[in-house]
Amino acid sequence: SPQKIPTPLIDQLTDGGRMIIPVGEKRGIQKLVLLRKDKSEITKKEVMDVLFVPMVKDKELRA
């Protein structure tokens, strides 16, 4: 997850668009953030704390 939401990603939202993205440190608790774009105005709401773990390949699980 990014430590802050990249502007180019936000710029992709169209009017009425929504984006949910985890934001925060790679290790530890992050915030799930909801972005909404209405009439060129962006609103940001922290939805909940989340913890994402890295995906690993099947071979790595067996090592």
N, CA, C and O atoms as a Maestro MAE file, in Angstrom:
{
 s_m_m2io_version
 :::
 2.0.0
}

f_m_ct {
 s_m_title
 :::
 protein
 m_atom[252] {
  # First column is atom index #
  i_m_mmod_type
  r_m_x_coord
  r_m_y_coord
  r_m_z_coord
  i_m_residue_number
  s_m_chain_name
  s_m_pdb_residue_name
  s_m_pdb_atom_name
  i_m_atomic_number
  :::
  1 25 0.844 -1.188 0.000 1 A "SER " " N  " 7
  2 3 0.000 0.000 0.000 1 A "SER " " CA " 6
  3 2 0.885 1.246 0.000 1 A "SER " " C  " 6
  4 15 1.956 1.242 0.606 1 A "SER " " O  " 8
  5 25 0.455 2.289 -0.662 2 A "PRO " " N  " 7
  6 3 1.249 3.520 -0.654 2 A "PRO " " CA " 6
  7 2 1.117 4.231 0.692 2 A "PRO " " C  " 6
  8 15 0.132 4.048 1.407 2 A "PRO " " O  " 8
  9 25 2.121 5.046 1.029 3 A "GLN " " N  " 7
  10 3 2.033 5.830 2.262 3 A "GLN " " CA " 6
  11 2 1.093 7.013 2.082 3 A "GLN " " C  " 6
  12 15 0.510 7.501 3.051 3 A "GLN " " O  " 8
  13 25 0.945 7.472 0.850 4 A "LYS " " N  " 7
  14 3 -0.074 8.473 0.520 4 A "LYS " " CA " 6
  15 2 -0.602 8.134 -0.862 4 A "LYS " " C  " 6
  16 15 0.081 7.475 -1.646 4 A "LYS " " O  " 8
  17 25 -1.798 8.576 -1.162 5 A "ILE " " N  " 7
  18 3 -2.436 8.219 -2.426 5 A "ILE " " CA " 6
  19 2 -1.803 9.037 -3.550 5 A "ILE " " C  " 6
  20 15 -1.806 10.267 -3.497 5 A "ILE " " O  " 8
  21 25 -1.258 8.363 -4.569 6 A "PRO " " N  " 7
  22 3 -0.620 9.085 -5.677 6 A "PRO " " CA " 6
  23 2 -1.627 9.941 -6.456 6 A "PRO " " C  " 6
  24 15 -2.717 9.479 -6.793 6 A "PRO " " O  " 8
  25 25 -1.250 11.178 -6.733 7 A "THR " " N  " 7
  26 3 -2.115 12.094 -7.476 7 A "THR " " CA " 6
  27 2 -2.536 11.528 -8.832 7 A "THR " " C  " 6
  28 15 -3.704 11.664 -9.197 7 A "THR " " O  " 8
  29 25 -1.620 10.888 -9.608 8 A "PRO " " N  " 7
  30 3 -2.061 10.337 -10.899 8 A "PRO " " CA " 6
  31 2 -3.182 9.298 -10.756 8 A "PRO " " C  " 6
  32 15 -4.009 9.149 -11.656 8 A "PRO " " O  " 8
  33 25 -3.208 8.591 -9.640 9 A "LEU " " N  " 7
  34 3 -4.274 7.619 -9.402 9 A "LEU " " CA " 6
  35 2 -5.596 8.341 -9.131 9 A "LEU " " C  " 6
  36 15 -6.642 7.945 -9.644 9 A "LEU " " O  " 8
  37 25 -5.541 9.387 -8.335 10 A "ILE " " N  " 7
  38 3 -6.741 10.187 -8.037 10 A "ILE " " CA " 6
  39 2 -7.272 10.837 -9.315 10 A "ILE " " C  " 6
  40 15 -8.482 10.925 -9.520 10 A "ILE " " O  " 8
  41 25 -6.350 11.292 -10.174 11 A "ASP " " N  " 7
  42 3 -6.745 11.961 -11.421 11 A "ASP " " CA " 6
  43 2 -7.536 11.050 -12.354 11 A "ASP " " C  " 6
  44 15 -8.225 11.541 -13.249 11 A "ASP " " O  " 8
  45 25 -7.453 9.744 -12.165 12 A "GLN " " N  " 7
  46 3 -8.181 8.803 -13.018 12 A "GLN " " CA " 6
  47 2 -9.669 8.715 -12.676 12 A "GLN " " C  " 6
  48 15 -10.456 8.181 -13.458 12 A "GLN " " O  " 8
  49 25 -10.055 9.237 -11.509 13 A "LEU " " N  " 7
  50 3 -11.471 9.191 -11.129 13 A "LEU " " CA " 6
  51 2 -12.297 10.100 -12.030 13 A "LEU " " C  " 6
  52 15 -11.906 11.233 -12.310 13 A "LEU " " O  " 8
  53 25 -13.437 9.597 -12.478 14 A "THR " " N  " 7
  54 3 -14.365 10.425 -13.238 14 A "THR " " CA " 6
  55 2 -15.445 10.928 -12.285 14 A "THR " " C  " 6
  56 15 -15.533 10.471 -11.146 14 A "THR " " O  " 8
  57 25 -16.255 11.857 -12.746 15 A "ASP " " N  " 7
  58 3 -17.327 12.390 -11.910 15 A "ASP " " CA " 6
  59 2 -18.241 11.249 -11.466 15 A "ASP " " C  " 6
  60 15 -18.722 10.479 -12.297 15 A "ASP " " O  " 8
  61 25 -18.476 11.142 -10.175 16 A "GLY " " N  " 7
  62 3 -19.282 10.064 -9.608 16 A "GLY " " CA " 6
  63 2 -18.467 8.826 -9.278 16 A "GLY " " C  " 6
  64 15 -19.000 7.845 -8.761 16 A "GLY " " O  " 8
  65 25 -17.162 8.873 -9.580 17 A "GLY " " N  " 7
  66 3 -16.304 7.713 -9.347 17 A "GLY " " CA " 6
  67 2 -15.916 7.551 -7.889 17 A "GLY " " C  " 6
  68 15 -15.913 8.504 -7.109 17 A "GLY " " O  " 8
  69 25 -15.588 6.309 -7.545 18 A "ARG " " N  " 7
  70 3 -15.146 5.974 -6.191 18 A "ARG " " CA " 6
  71 2 -13.913 5.091 -6.265 18 A "ARG " " C  " 6
  72 15 -13.733 4.336 -7.220 18 A "ARG " " O  " 8
  73 25 -13.078 5.190 -5.262 19 A "MET " " N  " 7
  74 3 -11.889 4.353 -5.166 19 A "MET " " CA " 6
  75 2 -11.700 3.971 -3.705 19 A "MET " " C  " 6
  76 15 -11.816 4.813 -2.814 19 A "MET " " O  " 8
  77 25 -11.411 2.703 -3.468 20 A "ILE " " N  " 7
  78 3 -11.072 2.240 -2.125 20 A "ILE " " CA " 6
  79 2 -9.642 1.742 -2.190 20 A "ILE " " C  " 6
  80 15 -9.306 0.913 -3.035 20 A "ILE " " O  " 8
  81 25 -8.793 2.251 -1.293 21 A "ILE " " N  " 7
  82 3 -7.376 1.929 -1.350 21 A "ILE " " CA " 6
  83 2 -6.796 1.874 0.065 21 A "ILE " " C  " 6
  84 15 -7.116 2.723 0.896 21 A "ILE " " O  " 8
  85 25 -5.947 0.884 0.343 22 A "PRO " " N  " 7
  86 3 -5.261 0.870 1.634 22 A "PRO " " CA " 6
  87 2 -4.111 1.879 1.601 22 A "PRO " " C  " 6
  88 15 -3.399 1.985 0.602 22 A "PRO " " O  " 8
  89 25 -3.937 2.611 2.687 23 A "VAL " " N  " 7
  90 3 -2.888 3.629 2.769 23 A "VAL " " CA " 6
  91 2 -2.146 3.450 4.084 23 A "VAL " " C  " 6
  92 15 -2.761 3.282 5.137 23 A "VAL " " O  " 8
  93 25 -0.816 3.488 4.015 24 A "GLY " " N  " 7
  94 3 -0.024 3.400 5.241 24 A "GLY " " CA " 6
  95 2 1.270 2.650 5.032 24 A "GLY " " C  " 6
  96 15 1.663 2.352 3.904 24 A "GLY " " O  " 8
  97 25 1.921 2.354 6.129 25 A "GLU " " N  " 7
  98 3 3.197 1.649 6.107 25 A "GLU " " CA " 6
  99 2 3.024 0.244 5.539 25 A "GLU " " C  " 6
  100 15 1.955 -0.355 5.657 25 A "GLU " " O  " 8
  101 25 4.090 -0.277 4.921 26 A "LYS " " N  " 7
  102 3 4.023 -1.633 4.359 26 A "LYS " " CA " 6
  103 2 3.841 -2.674 5.449 26 A "LYS " " C  " 6
  104 15 3.144 -3.668 5.242 26 A "LYS " " O  " 8
  105 25 4.437 -2.469 6.574 27 A "ARG " " N  " 7
  106 3 4.306 -3.391 7.702 27 A "ARG " " CA " 6
  107 2 3.456 -2.707 8.770 27 A "ARG " " C  " 6
  108 15 3.704 -1.552 9.118 27 A "ARG " " O  " 8
  109 25 2.480 -3.400 9.276 28 A "GLY " " N  " 7
  110 3 1.647 -2.827 10.326 28 A "GLY " " CA " 6
  111 2 0.267 -2.450 9.819 28 A "GLY " " C  " 6
  112 15 -0.126 -2.791 8.704 28 A "GLY " " O  " 8
  113 25 -0.442 -1.748 10.656 29 A "ILE " " N  " 7
  114 3 -1.832 -1.393 10.361 29 A "ILE " " CA " 6
  115 2 -1.887 -0.248 9.357 29 A "ILE " " C  " 6
  116 15 -1.125 0.715 9.438 29 A "ILE " " O  " 8
  117 25 -2.810 -0.382 8.409 30 A "GLN " " N  " 7
  118 3 -3.042 0.639 7.398 30 A "GLN " " CA " 6
  119 2 -4.493 1.095 7.506 30 A "GLN " " C  " 6
  120 15 -5.296 0.479 8.207 30 A "GLN " " O  " 8
  121 25 -4.816 2.157 6.821 31 A "LYS " " N  " 7
  122 3 -6.192 2.667 6.770 31 A "LYS " " CA " 6
  123 2 -6.784 2.339 5.406 31 A "LYS " " C  " 6
  124 15 -6.137 2.551 4.380 31 A "LYS " " O  " 8
  125 25 -7.996 1.828 5.390 32 A "LEU " " N  " 7
  126 3 -8.719 1.646 4.144 32 A "LEU " " CA " 6
  127 2 -9.448 2.966 3.883 32 A "LEU " " C  " 6
  128 15 -10.290 3.388 4.676 32 A "LEU " " O  " 8
  129 25 -9.116 3.608 2.767 33 A "VAL " " N  " 7
  130 3 -9.618 4.952 2.478 33 A "VAL " " CA " 6
  131 2 -10.564 4.907 1.279 33 A "VAL " " C  " 6
  132 15 -10.266 4.278 0.263 33 A "VAL " " O  " 8
  133 25 -11.696 5.577 1.410 34 A "LEU " " N  " 7
  134 3 -12.668 5.712 0.332 34 A "LEU " " CA " 6
  135 2 -12.559 7.124 -0.236 34 A "LEU " " C  " 6
  136 15 -12.709 8.107 0.489 34 A "LEU " " O  " 8
  137 25 -12.296 7.215 -1.539 35 A "LEU " " N  " 7
  138 3 -12.279 8.504 -2.237 35 A "LEU " " CA " 6
  139 2 -13.511 8.574 -3.129 35 A "LEU " " C  " 6
  140 15 -13.898 7.583 -3.749 35 A "LEU " " O  " 8
  141 25 -14.121 9.748 -3.187 36 A "ARG " " N  " 7
  142 3 -15.261 9.978 -4.082 36 A "ARG " " CA " 6
  143 2 -15.024 11.276 -4.837 36 A "ARG " " C  " 6
  144 15 -14.503 12.249 -4.290 36 A "ARG " " O  " 8
  145 25 -15.416 11.268 -6.101 37 A "LYS " " N  " 7
  146 3 -15.304 12.486 -6.901 37 A "LYS " " CA " 6
  147 2 -16.692 12.896 -7.353 37 A "LYS " " C  " 6
  148 15 -17.376 12.151 -8.056 37 A "LYS " " O  " 8
  149 25 -17.100 14.087 -6.945 38 A "ASP " " N  " 7
  150 3 -18.387 14.650 -7.344 38 A "ASP " " CA " 6
  151 2 -18.161 16.079 -7.809 38 A "ASP " " C  " 6
  152 15 -17.719 16.935 -7.042 38 A "ASP " " O  " 8
  153 25 -18.469 16.321 -9.072 39 A "LYS " " N  " 7
  154 3 -18.325 17.659 -9.656 39 A "LYS " " CA " 6
  155 2 -16.928 18.221 -9.409 39 A "LYS " " C  " 6
  156 15 -16.787 19.357 -8.955 39 A "LYS " " O  " 8
  157 25 -15.923 17.449 -9.698 40 A "SER " " N  " 7
  158 3 -14.506 17.825 -9.581 40 A "SER " " CA " 6
  159 2 -14.026 17.973 -8.141 40 A "SER " " C  " 6
  160 15 -12.875 18.348 -7.920 40 A "SER " " O  " 8
  161 25 -14.874 17.691 -7.160 41 A "GLU " " N  " 7
  162 3 -14.462 17.755 -5.756 41 A "GLU " " CA " 6
  163 2 -14.175 16.342 -5.252 41 A "GLU " " C  " 6
  164 15 -14.985 15.432 -5.429 41 A "GLU " " O  " 8
  165 25 -13.017 16.174 -4.624 42 A "ILE " " N  " 7
  166 3 -12.613 14.882 -4.077 42 A "ILE " " CA " 6
  167 2 -12.873 14.878 -2.574 42 A "ILE " " C  " 6
  168 15 -12.419 15.773 -1.863 42 A "ILE " " O  " 8
  169 25 -13.600 13.877 -2.090 43 A "THR " " N  " 7
  170 3 -13.765 13.695 -0.649 43 A "THR " " CA " 6
  171 2 -13.056 12.409 -0.248 43 A "THR " " C  " 6
  172 15 -13.009 11.443 -1.010 43 A "THR " " O  " 8
  173 25 -12.511 12.417 0.952 44 A "LYS " " N  " 7
  174 3 -11.733 11.284 1.446 44 A "LYS " " CA " 6
  175 2 -12.284 10.877 2.805 44 A "LYS " " C  " 6
  176 15 -12.481 11.721 3.680 44 A "LYS " " O  " 8
  177 25 -12.532 9.575 2.981 45 A "LYS " " N  " 7
  178 3 -13.063 9.075 4.249 45 A "LYS " " CA " 6
  179 2 -12.288 7.828 4.647 45 A "LYS " " C  " 6
  180 15 -12.158 6.892 3.857 45 A "LYS " " O  " 8
  181 25 -11.770 7.816 5.876 46 A "GLU " " N  " 7
  182 3 -11.114 6.618 6.392 46 A "GLU " " CA " 6
  183 2 -12.198 5.647 6.835 46 A "GLU " " C  " 6
  184 15 -13.008 5.969 7.704 46 A "GLU " " O  " 8
  185 25 -12.213 4.452 6.236 47 A "VAL " " N  " 7
  186 3 -13.279 3.490 6.478 47 A "VAL " " CA " 6
  187 2 -12.970 2.601 7.677 47 A "VAL " " C  " 6
  188 15 -13.803 2.443 8.569 47 A "VAL " " O  " 8
  189 25 -11.755 2.014 7.696 48 A "MET " " N  " 7
  190 3 -11.388 1.121 8.795 48 A "MET " " CA " 6
  191 2 -9.896 0.840 8.765 48 A "MET " " C  " 6
  192 15 -9.218 1.097 7.770 48 A "MET " " O  " 8
  193 25 -9.398 0.310 9.871 49 A "ASP " " N  " 7
  194 3 -8.024 -0.171 9.920 49 A "ASP " " CA " 6
  195 2 -7.965 -1.534 9.252 49 A "ASP " " C  " 6
  196 15 -8.867 -2.356 9.412 49 A "ASP " " O  " 8
  197 25 -6.888 -1.768 8.498 50 A "VAL " " N  " 7
  198 3 -6.698 -3.056 7.826 50 A "VAL " " CA " 6
  199 2 -5.245 -3.485 7.960 50 A "VAL " " C  " 6
  200 15 -4.371 -2.686 8.298 50 A "VAL " " O  " 8
  201 25 -5.007 -4.752 7.692 51 A "LEU " " N  " 7
  202 3 -3.649 -5.294 7.704 51 A "LEU " " CA " 6
  203 2 -3.532 -6.231 6.515 51 A "LEU " " C  " 6
  204 15 -4.143 -7.299 6.492 51 A "LEU " " O  " 8
  205 25 -2.750 -5.828 5.532 52 A "PHE " " N  " 7
  206 3 -2.534 -6.653 4.353 52 A "PHE " " CA " 6
  207 2 -1.207 -7.371 4.494 52 A "PHE " " C  " 6
  208 15 -0.224 -6.794 4.959 52 A "PHE " " O  " 8
  209 25 -1.183 -8.616 4.097 53 A "VAL " " N  " 7
  210 3 0.059 -9.395 4.134 53 A "VAL " " CA " 6
  211 2 0.500 -9.650 2.699 53 A "VAL " " C  " 6
  212 15 -0.338 -9.752 1.802 53 A "VAL " " O  " 8
  213 25 1.818 -9.755 2.472 54 A "PRO " " N  " 7
  214 3 2.286 -9.975 1.105 54 A "PRO " " CA " 6
  215 2 1.854 -11.335 0.572 54 A "PRO " " C  " 6
  216 15 1.784 -12.313 1.316 54 A "PRO " " O  " 8
  217 25 1.569 -11.384 -0.712 55 A "MET " " N  " 7
  218 3 1.239 -12.648 -1.368 55 A "MET " " CA " 6
  219 2 2.552 -13.377 -1.634 55 A "MET " " C  " 6
  220 15 3.552 -12.755 -1.994 55 A "MET " " O  " 8
  221 25 2.547 -14.683 -1.459 56 A "VAL " " N  " 7
  222 3 3.749 -15.479 -1.719 56 A "VAL " " CA " 6
  223 2 3.409 -16.587 -2.706 56 A "VAL " " C  " 6
  224 15 2.258 -17.005 -2.827 56 A "VAL " " O  " 8
  225 25 4.435 -17.051 -3.405 57 A "LYS " " N  " 7
  226 3 4.245 -18.148 -4.352 57 A "LYS " " CA " 6
  227 2 4.143 -19.457 -3.595 57 A "LYS " " C  " 6
  228 15 4.658 -19.578 -2.483 57 A "LYS " " O  " 8
  229 25 3.487 -20.428 -4.187 58 A "ASP " " N  " 7
  230 3 3.290 -21.739 -3.567 58 A "ASP " " CA " 6
  231 2 4.622 -22.356 -3.140 58 A "ASP " " C  " 6
  232 15 4.704 -22.966 -2.074 58 A "ASP " " O  " 8
  233 25 5.666 -22.205 -3.959 59 A "LYS " " N  " 7
  234 3 6.982 -22.763 -3.624 59 A "LYS " " CA " 6
  235 2 7.515 -22.179 -2.318 59 A "LYS " " C  " 6
  236 15 8.135 -22.890 -1.527 59 A "LYS " " O  " 8
  237 25 7.277 -20.894 -2.090 60 A "GLU " " N  " 7
  238 3 7.780 -20.239 -0.884 60 A "GLU " " CA " 6
  239 2 7.087 -20.766 0.364 60 A "GLU " " C  " 6
  240 15 7.687 -20.786 1.439 60 A "GLU " " O  " 8
  241 25 5.848 -21.187 0.242 61 A "LEU " " N  " 7
  242 3 5.119 -21.723 1.390 61 A "LEU " " CA " 6
  243 2 5.699 -23.059 1.843 61 A "LEU " " C  " 6
  244 15 5.660 -23.386 3.029 61 A "LEU " " O  " 8
  245 25 6.230 -23.823 0.906 62 A "ARG " " N  " 7
  246 3 6.753 -25.150 1.219 62 A "ARG " " CA " 6
  247 2 8.192 -25.124 1.713 62 A "ARG " " C  " 6
  248 15 8.688 -26.140 2.201 62 A "ARG " " O  " 8
  249 25 8.865 -24.004 1.601 63 A "ALA " " N  " 7
  250 3 10.292 -23.929 1.977 63 A "ALA " " CA " 6
  251 2 10.490 -23.969 3.475 63 A "ALA " " C  " 6
  252 15 11.624 -23.915 3.950 63 A "ALA " " O  " 8
  :::
 }
 m_bond[251] {
  # First column is bond index #
  i_m_from
  i_m_to
  i_m_order
  :::
  1 1 2 1
  2 2 3 1
  3 3 4 2
  4 3 5 1
  5 5 6 1
  6 6 7 1
  7 7 8 2
  8 7 9 1
  9 9 10 1
  10 10 11 1
  11 11 12 2
  12 11 13 1
  13 13 14 1
  14 14 15 1
  15 15 16 2
  16 15 17 1
  17 17 18 1
  18 18 19 1
  19 19 20 2
  20 19 21 1
  21 21 22 1
  22 22 23 1
  23 23 24 2
  24 23 25 1
  25 25 26 1
  26 26 27 1
  27 27 28 2
  28 27 29 1
  29 29 30 1
  30 30 31 1
  31 31 32 2
  32 31 33 1
  33 33 34 1
  34 34 35 1
  35 35 36 2
  36 35 37 1
  37 37 38 1
  38 38 39 1
  39 39 40 2
  40 39 41 1
  41 41 42 1
  42 42 43 1
  43 43 44 2
  44 43 45 1
  45 45 46 1
  46 46 47 1
  47 47 48 2
  48 47 49 1
  49 49 50 1
  50 50 51 1
  51 51 52 2
  52 51 53 1
  53 53 54 1
  54 54 55 1
  55 55 56 2
  56 55 57 1
  57 57 58 1
  58 58 59 1
  59 59 60 2
  60 59 61 1
  61 61 62 1
  62 62 63 1
  63 63 64 2
  64 63 65 1
  65 65 66 1
  66 66 67 1
  67 67 68 2
  68 67 69 1
  69 69 70 1
  70 70 71 1
  71 71 72 2
  72 71 73 1
  73 73 74 1
  74 74 75 1
  75 75 76 2
  76 75 77 1
  77 77 78 1
  78 78 79 1
  79 79 80 2
  80 79 81 1
  81 81 82 1
  82 82 83 1
  83 83 84 2
  84 83 85 1
  85 85 86 1
  86 86 87 1
  87 87 88 2
  88 87 89 1
  89 89 90 1
  90 90 91 1
  91 91 92 2
  92 91 93 1
  93 93 94 1
  94 94 95 1
  95 95 96 2
  96 95 97 1
  97 97 98 1
  98 98 99 1
  99 99 100 2
  100 99 101 1
  101 101 102 1
  102 102 103 1
  103 103 104 2
  104 103 105 1
  105 105 106 1
  106 106 107 1
  107 107 108 2
  108 107 109 1
  109 109 110 1
  110 110 111 1
  111 111 112 2
  112 111 113 1
  113 113 114 1
  114 114 115 1
  115 115 116 2
  116 115 117 1
  117 117 118 1
  118 118 119 1
  119 119 120 2
  120 119 121 1
  121 121 122 1
  122 122 123 1
  123 123 124 2
  124 123 125 1
  125 125 126 1
  126 126 127 1
  127 127 128 2
  128 127 129 1
  129 129 130 1
  130 130 131 1
  131 131 132 2
  132 131 133 1
  133 133 134 1
  134 134 135 1
  135 135 136 2
  136 135 137 1
  137 137 138 1
  138 138 139 1
  139 139 140 2
  140 139 141 1
  141 141 142 1
  142 142 143 1
  143 143 144 2
  144 143 145 1
  145 145 146 1
  146 146 147 1
  147 147 148 2
  148 147 149 1
  149 149 150 1
  150 150 151 1
  151 151 152 2
  152 151 153 1
  153 153 154 1
  154 154 155 1
  155 155 156 2
  156 155 157 1
  157 157 158 1
  158 158 159 1
  159 159 160 2
  160 159 161 1
  161 161 162 1
  162 162 163 1
  163 163 164 2
  164 163 165 1
  165 165 166 1
  166 166 167 1
  167 167 168 2
  168 167 169 1
  169 169 170 1
  170 170 171 1
  171 171 172 2
  172 171 173 1
  173 173 174 1
  174 174 175 1
  175 175 176 2
  176 175 177 1
  177 177 178 1
  178 178 179 1
  179 179 180 2
  180 179 181 1
  181 181 182 1
  182 182 183 1
  183 183 184 2
  184 183 185 1
  185 185 186 1
  186 186 187 1
  187 187 188 2
  188 187 189 1
  189 189 190 1
  190 190 191 1
  191 191 192 2
  192 191 193 1
  193 193 194 1
  194 194 195 1
  195 195 196 2
  196 195 197 1
  197 197 198 1
  198 198 199 1
  199 199 200 2
  200 199 201 1
  201 201 202 1
  202 202 203 1
  203 203 204 2
  204 203 205 1
  205 205 206 1
  206 206 207 1
  207 207 208 2
  208 207 209 1
  209 209 210 1
  210 210 211 1
  211 211 212 2
  212 211 213 1
  213 213 214 1
  214 214 215 1
  215 215 216 2
  216 215 217 1
  217 217 218 1
  218 218 219 1
  219 219 220 2
  220 219 221 1
  221 221 222 1
  222 222 223 1
  223 223 224 2
  224 223 225 1
  225 225 226 1
  226 226 227 1
  227 227 228 2
  228 227 229 1
  229 229 230 1
  230 230 231 1
  231 231 232 2
  232 231 233 1
  233 233 234 1
  234 234 235 1
  235 235 236 2
  236 235 237 1
  237 237 238 1
  238 238 239 1
  239 239 240 2
  240 239 241 1
  241 241 242 1
  242 242 243 1
  243 243 244 2
  244 243 245 1
  245 245 246 1
  246 246 247 1
  247 247 248 2
  248 247 249 1
  249 249 250 1
  250 250 251 1
  251 251 252 2
  :::
 }
}
